[in-house]
Amino acid sequence: MCVDAQLAPTLAATLAARLCHDLGGAVGTLAGTLDLLGEADAEMLVLARETAETLRQRLRLFAVAWGGAAADADAASLGPLLAASPAASRVGFRLDHLWPGSELPAALVPLALNAALLGAEGLPRGGSVTLAGSPAEGLVVGLEGRDAAWPASLLALLGGGTAEAALREGPRRVLAPLLLALATEAGWAVSLAQGTDPGSPLLLLGPG
């Protein structure tokens, strides 16, 4: 595996900051304008307001996952962020066993979020992504669903492929190299291991 651990997180953070800066004001203006409108077309207004709120929450997710977390987080605070994922309509995120009674340090929050988002990409027909573990012991991510499989870009990187090759496939493949770069920056290792149940392997992230 060859990932520029210094460049990728910085690039992602910069792009996320620009994305949130350029879109955040427009989303806020849209939401405020809708609140001032009359009720001439109640159904359309409800839909527009829901869309504006979805955009607001999704920007918040991207800001934390790609722009860098500003604070420590526990499962209760990660849940609402992942609920705004583009895949949330078909993928559920199970955080029941994630760091019980403890918080994840801010520096590791993007790692957990990107692991979950990458897992969602491995569930084309829907299903659930389970996150478990603790800051000291590491993170375990499991997939459950029809045709569940980790993205080929992740398998290629873990098999010795380069981030450059993954990124040449387009922006839809950015999560795997970003995840590995974030892990390297944090001093964590990434691997796959077959669990006790049949199905896709477990993604393991932990101190290297």
NORHU-V797294 format. One line per field, one symbol per residue. ss: DSSP state (H for helix, E for strand, L for the rest). psi: psi as a letter, one per 30 degrees, with the letter a starting at -180 (. if undefined). burial: b if it has 24 or more other ideal C-beta (glycine too) atoms within 12 Angstrom, else e. Layout:
BEGIN
ss=???
psi=???
burial=???
END
This chain:
BEGIN
ss=LELLHHHHHHHHHHHHHHHHHHHHHHHHHHHHHHHHLLLLLHHHHHHHHHHHHHHHHHHHHHHHHHHLLLLLELHHHHHHHHLLLLLLLLEEEEEEEELLLLLELHHHHHHHHHHHHHHHHLLLLLEEEEEEEELLLEEEEEEELLLLLLLHHHHHHHLLLEHHHHHLLLHHHHHHHHHHHHHHHHLEEEEEELLLLLLLLEEEEEEL
psi=kjkjfeeeeeeeeeeeeeeeeefeeeeeeeeeeefflaheieeeeeeeeeeeeeeeeeeeeeeeeffkkfllkaeefeeeeffgkfgfffkkjjgegjhkgllkkeffeeeeeeeeeeeefgifglbkkkklaleefakkklkklkgkkkkeeeeeefgglleeeeffflffgfeeeeeeeeeeefgllklkkkafklallkkkklk.
burial=bebebeebbebbbeebeebbeeebeebeebbeebeeeeeeeeeeeeeebeebeebbbbbbbbbbbbbbbeeebbbebbbebbbbbebbeebbbbbeebbeeeebeeebbbbbbbbbbbbbbbbeeebbbbbbbbbeebbbbbbbbeebbbbebbbbbbeebebeebbeeeeebbbbbbbbbbbbbbebebbbeeeeeeebbbbbbbee
END
